[in-house]
Amino acid sequence: MTAIGTRVLAAAGRYIGTPYRHQGSAAGIGCDCLGLVRGVWRDLYGEEPEVVPAYAPDWAERAGKERLLDAAMRHFVPVSSLAEAEAGDLLVFRFRPQFAAKHAGILAGPDHFIHAYEQAAVIRSALVPAWRRRVAGVFRFPDIL
């Protein structure tokens, strides 16, 4: 595991048990999947790289644009495949082929990831085949200078 991966996992671990809250990004208070990534980013780098506008729960189905993947490409380092991923890497998921990617989590090891699960909380889930086949992109957090 990379040094940045170790730091990412430590930050993400502090969010486990945080209630699901649409557009939230605060550990222990509430967050959604994007909020988890935003909160980890703030823990590592101090401030977010860009302002995230308000978004509806069905933003990916209505927008038709790859906003989440595009943002990941702007701010993270692309990893060639899930086979090359390391703990601490960002996973972006697409639920249906015709819709934009709209879920994110942080790889916690070869078979688990941390994510905010709607109607539950931030949890550590098994990266089972149903999740694996929905991975639309893998990204590494940039090194801290």
C-alpha positions in Angstrom: 0.0 0.0 0.0 1.2 3.5 -0.8 1.8 6.1 1.9 -1.2 8.1 0.5 -3.3 5.0 0.6 -2.5 4.5 4.2 -3.6 8.1 5.0 -6.8 7.8 2.8 -7.8 4.6 4.7 -7.2 6.2 8.1 -9.4 9.2 7.1 -12.1 7.0 5.5 -12.2 4.8 8.6 -13.2 7.8 10.7 -16.4 8.0 8.7 -17.6 4.5 9.3 -20.9 4.6 11.1 -21.6 8.2 9.9 -25.3 8.3 8.9 -26.3 8.7 5.3 -27.2 12.3 4.5 -27.7 13.4 0.9 -25.1 16.1 0.1 -23.5 15.8 3.6 -19.7 15.5 4.0 -19.1 15.6 7.8 -17.8 12.6 9.8 -20.1 11.5 12.5 -22.8 13.9 11.3 -23.9 12.8 7.9 -22.6 12.2 4.4 -23.3 10.6 1.0 -20.8 8.8 -1.1 -19.5 12.0 -2.7 -19.4 13.6 0.7 -17.2 10.7 2.0 -14.7 11.4 -0.7 -14.9 15.2 -0.2 -14.4 14.8 3.6 -11.4 12.5 3.1 -10.0 15.0 0.6 -10.3 17.8 3.1 -8.7 15.7 5.8 -5.7 15.1 3.5 -5.3 18.4 1.6 -7.1 21.0 3.7 -9.7 22.2 1.3 -11.7 20.8 -1.6 -10.3 21.3 -5.1 -13.6 22.8 -6.4 -17.0 23.8 -5.2 -19.6 21.1 -5.6 -23.0 22.5 -6.7 -26.2 21.2 -5.1 -27.4 18.0 -6.7 -30.6 16.0 -6.7 -30.6 12.3 -5.8 -31.3 11.4 -9.5 -28.7 13.8 -11.0 -26.9 11.1 -13.0 -30.1 9.8 -14.6 -31.3 13.3 -15.6 -28.0 15.0 -16.6 -26.6 12.4 -19.0 -23.1 13.8 -18.3 -20.2 12.0 -16.7 -19.8 14.6 -14.0 -18.4 12.2 -11.4 -15.9 10.6 -13.7 -14.9 13.9 -15.2 -14.2 15.4 -11.7 -12.2 12.3 -10.8 -10.1 12.7 -13.9 -9.4 16.4 -13.0 -8.3 15.8 -9.4 -7.1 12.2 -9.1 -4.5 10.0 -10.8 -6.1 7.4 -13.1 -5.4 3.7 -12.4 -5.5 1.5 -15.4 -7.8 -1.2 -13.9 -9.3 -2.7 -10.8 -6.6 -5.3 -11.0 -4.0 -2.6 -10.5 -5.9 -0.8 -7.7 -4.4 -0.5 -4.2 -6.0 0.1 -0.8 -6.9 3.7 -0.5 -7.9 4.1 -4.2 -11.1 5.8 -5.2 -13.6 3.5 -7.0 -16.3 5.1 -9.2 -19.4 3.0 -10.0 -22.0 3.0 -12.7 -25.3 1.3 -11.7 -26.7 1.0 -15.3 -24.9 1.1 -18.6 -27.2 3.8 -20.0 -26.6 6.2 -17.0 -23.6 8.2 -15.9 -21.5 6.9 -13.0 -23.0 8.1 -9.7 -21.5 6.2 -6.8 -18.1 6.3 -5.2 -16.2 4.4 -2.5 -12.7 3.8 -1.3 -10.9 0.5 -1.7 -10.1 -0.9 1.7 -8.2 -4.0 0.5 -8.5 -6.5 -2.3 -12.0 -7.5 -1.4 -13.6 -4.6 0.5 -14.5 -1.0 0.1 -15.8 1.9 2.2 -18.8 3.8 1.0 -21.9 5.7 2.2 -24.8 3.4 1.7 -28.2 5.1 1.2 -30.7 4.5 4.0 -27.9 3.2 6.2 -24.5 4.7 7.0 -20.9 4.7 5.9 -20.0 1.0 5.9 -17.3 -1.4 4.8 -18.7 -3.7 2.2 -17.5 -6.8 0.4 -16.4 -6.0 -3.1 -18.5 -8.9 -4.5 -18.9 -9.5 -8.2 -22.1 -7.4 -8.4 -20.0 -4.4 -7.3 -16.9 -5.3 -9.3 -18.8 -5.3 -12.6 -20.1 -1.8 -11.9 -16.7 -0.2 -11.5 -16.5 2.5 -14.1 -13.1 4.0 -13.0 -10.3 3.6 -10.5 -8.3 6.6 -9.3 -5.5 7.3 -6.8 -5.5 10.2 -4.5 -2.6 12.5 -5.5 0.6 12.5 -3.3 0.8 15.2 -0.7 3.6 17.6 -1.5 
